Amino acid sequence: MATPESEAIPYEAQDLRGERLLLLAPHPDDEVIGCGGLLALHLREGRSVRAVVVTDGAEAGDAAVREKESRAGLALLGDISPEFLRFADRTLAADQERLKLRLHEILEDFKPDLIAVPSPVEIHPDHLALARAFCELVQNDDSLFAELAVARIAFYEVSAPLRPNALVDITDVADAKYAAIAAHASQLQIRDYISYSRGLNAYRAMTLAPHVRHAEAYWVMPLPALRIMPFSALRNAVGIPPEVEVTRERIPISVIVRTKDRPALLREAVDSIRANNYPAEVVVVNDGGAAPDAGPARLINHAKSVGRSEAMNSGVRAAKSPWIAFLDDDDLYYPEHLGTLSNAAGTSSRHVAWYTDAVSAFLRIGESGAYETFSRMRIFGSDFDRAQLLVDNYIPLTTLLVARDTFLDLGGFDRQFDLFEDWDFLIRLSQRGTFAHIPRITCEIRHVEGAGSITLESPEGSQRFRDAKLQIWRKHANLRTDEVIAGAVERLKRTLLTVQNELVEVSGARHHHDVEIARLLRENGTLRRQLEQANAEIRGALASAEAERVRLRDLRQAFDESQRTIGALYKEVARLQTLLDTIFKSRTWKLHTMVEKLRGNS
């Protein structure tokens, strides 16, 4: 389906703001090249900003000089003092665990509500490694996730353009941004980053209003959404770049797919394997259903059902590769699944199995007639614990990679089990050695309503579920000693206490927020009343001013009328004076004067 134009590129600038902005920059200068405008806007508005530069940038210049330039550049944007973690340049991919620890400390201390991170489609290995480390930290640290649940992530572009869902107008602060970039004199001797940044920012303003001359592009998403999104899906959303990630020598893998009368789901499952672009052999085992169209995959066709366990065993026996991965027809691989397992297994031979993390997706038939996901959850993502495995299973089969010889040497799946056959196998496998946990979401466990999902048909708490679990416990009773049970109970208690404490903290935080909301509502009401009173006073003053204006107008009119009357009177006086002068000069007046004198009236 084509993407609507309005969804492909924003046509309005977004007011992207946080009360506490955290910027994570791979190298000194990335902070101003990628986010200089956003930083300047926050600093000018008096918002709290923390800038963290992860590497020393020594591969492109003197580390001390680059730090000095970074401080000077940021000072041009506002009052901010950057932090320098000083990881060695171009080593972040190999130093992920230490990087995650530092990021955890910063996030826990600052508690940002807006986090700027390099986009997952960046080309530079340090940019990409920082994005991946941040995403994996959020996905695998429950306590940190709880503290940052209201935060938004703003992925930004530096060395590779992304597909934005937010454009920020930086026109008013663009000159400050380019001045900040200019402070990195050592880097400008290598490349003209000012011109590059000006060009990109001008291009990003193309779809915005004419008065917007410079804009920065971001892909913004809520942090909880990142919790259940594999890195490949994030890269696809932000914009798929050329594949430059270093892949170690690939090990030969056969993927065994069990199926029965679910052709649509089978097609999706096989397509998800092909989307890995990994040269894996695909073996489809049809357990007694109608013969499916397996495409280029090898098909093992059982005329009658042999059961889930034997169906898988027959597929492994037919496989030609020395390594085995598993996929039921209602589950999916994400594009990085096989490569992730291959890289892990190819670098360590001291484990008997490797497994990743999975998302649980719940599907039902939608109005269109196709399956639609109505819920997604993070359920599977625990580190290996042999004793805990004796009590409950926490490793989905879909996440697993194991040597074919090991699988066959253990006898494969026990045909006595048609539920939890994978759990039974994992218990036996765990007695051979340890499992390597790769804490990365690479696959999806799907629970499809009305499609014969065994977990939905036998949910936890059902009699079949309980009977199957008891069957596992009875088979391995000799391994499940009192010490194992005690340890499992202790771990469960610790987990429950941790959850309880977190719930108490969350409840307290919620109460605090409720109080704050009530206070803000009250203050908002007070401000509203004050505003209404001020508006009333302004309206009264305006009315008085209007009345005074009318009075002054009337007075002016009266004054003008009086001036006209006075003028007329002066004219009449002048006329009369002229008349008198004429009379006084006349012969008649002179005779009149003489007569009056003779009469003695003078």
Stockholm file with secondary structure:
# STOCKHOLM 1.0

chainA/1-602         MATPESEAIPYEAQDLRGERLLLLAPHPDDEVIGCGGLLALHLREGRSVRAVVVTDGAEAGDAAVREKESRAGLALLGDISPEFLRFADRTLAADQERLKLRLHEILEDFKPDLIAVPSPVEIHPDHLALARAFCELVQNDDSLFAELAVARIAFYEVSAPLRPNALVDITDVADAKYAAIAAHASQLQIRDYISYSRGLNAYRAMTLAPHVRHAEAYWVMPLPALRIMPFSALRNAVGIPPEVEVTRERIPISVIVRTKDRPALLREAVDSIRANNYPAEVVVVNDGGAAPDAGPARLINHAKSVGRSEAMNSGVRAAKSPWIAFLDDDDLYYPEHLGTLSNAAGTSSRHVAWYTDAVSAFLRIGESGAYETFSRMRIFGSDFDRAQLLVDNYIPLTTLLVARDTFLDLGGFDRQFDLFEDWDFLIRLSQRGTFAHIPRITCEIRHVEGAGSITLESPEGSQRFRDAKLQIWRKHANLRTDEVIAGAVERLKRTLLTVQNELVEVSGARHHHDVEIARLLRENGTLRRQLEQANAEIRGALASAEAERVRLRDLRQAFDESQRTIGALYKEVARLQTLLDTIFKSRTWKLHTMVEKLRGNS
#=GR chainA/1-602 SS CCCCHHHHSCSSCCCCCCSEEEEEESSTTHHHHHHHHHHHHHHHTTCEEEEEEEECCGGGSCHHHHHHHHHHHHHTTSSCCCEEEEECTTCGGGCHHHHHHHHHHHHHHHCCSEEEEECTTCSSHHHHHHHHHHHHHHHHCHHHHHHTTTCEEEEECSSSCCCCSEEEECGGGHHHHHHHHHTCHHHHTTCCHHHHHHHHHHHHTTTSCTTCCCEEEEEEEEHHHHTTCCHHHHHHHHCCCCCCCCCCCCCCEEEEEEESSCHHHHHHHHHHHHTTCCCCEEEEEEESSSCCCCTTSEEEEESSCCCHHHHHHHHHHHCCSSEEEEEETTCEECTTHHHHHHHHHHTCCSCSEEEEEEEEEEEEECTTSSEEEEEEEEEECCCCCHHHHHHCCCCCGGGEEEEHHHHHHTTSSCTTCSSSHHHHHHHHHHTTCCEEEEEEEEEEEEEETTTTCHHHHSCTTSHHHHHHHHHHHHHTTTTSCHHHHHHHHHHHHHHHHHHHHHHHHHHHHHHHHHHHHHHHHHHHHHHHHHHHHHHHHHHHHHHHHHHHHHHHHHHHHHHHHHHHHHHHHHHHHHHHHHHHHHHHHSHHHHHHHHHHHHTTCC
#=GC SS_cons         CCCCHHHHSCSSCCCCCCSEEEEEESSTTHHHHHHHHHHHHHHHTTCEEEEEEEECCGGGSCHHHHHHHHHHHHHTTSSCCCEEEEECTTCGGGCHHHHHHHHHHHHHHHCCSEEEEECTTCSSHHHHHHHHHHHHHHHHCHHHHHHTTTCEEEEECSSSCCCCSEEEECGGGHHHHHHHHHTCHHHHTTCCHHHHHHHHHHHHTTTSCTTCCCEEEEEEEEHHHHTTCCHHHHHHHHCCCCCCCCCCCCCCEEEEEEESSCHHHHHHHHHHHHTTCCCCEEEEEEESSSCCCCTTSEEEEESSCCCHHHHHHHHHHHCCSSEEEEEETTCEECTTHHHHHHHHHHTCCSCSEEEEEEEEEEEEECTTSSEEEEEEEEEECCCCCHHHHHHCCCCCGGGEEEEHHHHHHTTSSCTTCSSSHHHHHHHHHHTTCCEEEEEEEEEEEEEETTTTCHHHHSCTTSHHHHHHHHHHHHHTTTTSCHHHHHHHHHHHHHHHHHHHHHHHHHHHHHHHHHHHHHHHHHHHHHHHHHHHHHHHHHHHHHHHHHHHHHHHHHHHHHHHHHHHHHHHHHHHHHHHHHHHHHHHHSHHHHHHHHHHHHTTCC
//
